[in-house]
Structures are given as structure tokens and as C-alpha cells.
Amino acid sequence: MGPVHVPHFHIRWSGKETLDWEGFRTREEAEARAKQVVRLGETYALEDFEGDCPRCLDVWNLKSAQA
């Protein structure tokens, strides 16, 4: 079975090229989590995905390679 393609959100932290590993079902969940863990002077953007999410696809490919 391949990766599941459902609408979700990831946090992209300032200065980071890759998306945060954790996905969220709603923008509100992602925003709440980002506000909990943001560091002083750090910024972030919430990115929404529906379909091929580069972060989730990377995780799926890694799991498949280890099997």
C-alpha cells in the first residue's frame, strides 16, 4: 500500500529547508503546536498539502526501503 494522500498541514520553521516531521489534520492544530514550541526570534509558516506531500513521501520511501 502506498502513502495516504489526505489534506494536512506541516510547519516550516524559519531557516529550515525541510518541513517539520509532524503532520496535522487542521490548520488550527498546526498553529496551536507551533505556538507551543516556537523559540524566541523564530518564525514559521504553515503549509497545506493535499496529494503528494514531499515530507510524508520521504518518510514513506524511508520506511519502504527499510522493509
C-alpha positions as CSV (number, residue, x, y, z in Angstrom):
1,M,0.0,0.0,0.0
2,G,1.4,3.5,-0.9
3,P,1.3,6.7,1.1
4,V,-2.1,8.1,2.1
5,H,-3.0,11.3,0.4
6,V,-5.1,13.3,2.8
7,P,-5.3,17.0,3.3
8,H,-2.9,18.0,6.1
9,F,-0.6,20.8,7.3
10,H,3.1,20.9,8.2
11,I,5.1,23.6,9.9
12,R,8.1,25.2,8.1
13,W,10.4,26.8,10.6
14,S,12.5,29.8,9.6
15,G,15.9,28.9,8.3
16,K,14.9,25.3,7.7
17,E,14.7,23.8,4.2
18,T,12.7,20.8,5.2
19,L,9.2,20.7,6.7
20,D,8.7,19.7,10.3
21,W,8.2,15.9,10.5
22,E,4.8,16.1,12.2
23,G,1.6,16.5,10.2
24,F,-1.6,18.0,11.4
25,R,-5.2,17.4,10.2
26,T,-6.2,21.1,10.6
27,R,-4.5,24.5,10.3
28,E,-5.7,25.2,13.9
29,E,-3.9,22.1,15.2
30,A,-0.7,23.1,13.4
31,E,-0.9,26.7,14.6
32,A,-1.5,25.6,18.2
33,R,1.5,23.3,18.2
34,A,3.7,25.9,16.5
35,K,2.8,28.4,19.2
36,Q,3.7,25.9,21.9
37,V,7.2,25.1,20.6
38,V,8.3,28.3,18.8
39,R,11.6,29.7,20.0
40,L,12.3,33.3,20.7
41,G,13.0,35.1,17.4
42,E,12.0,32.1,15.4
43,T,9.2,32.4,12.7
44,Y,7.2,29.7,10.9
45,A,4.8,29.2,8.1
46,L,2.0,26.7,7.9
47,E,1.9,24.8,4.6
48,D,-1.1,22.8,3.5
49,F,-0.8,19.7,1.4
50,E,-3.3,17.5,-0.4
51,G,-1.8,14.8,-2.5
52,D,1.9,14.4,-2.8
53,C,3.4,15.9,0.3
54,P,7.3,15.9,0.0
55,R,7.8,15.3,3.7
56,C,5.3,12.4,4.0
57,L,6.6,10.9,0.7
58,D,10.2,11.0,2.1
59,V,9.0,9.2,5.3
60,W,7.1,6.6,3.3
61,N,10.1,6.0,1.0
62,L,12.4,5.5,4.0
63,K,10.0,3.0,5.6
64,S,9.7,1.1,2.3
65,A,13.5,0.9,2.0
66,Q,13.9,-0.5,5.5
67,A,11.3,-3.2,5.0
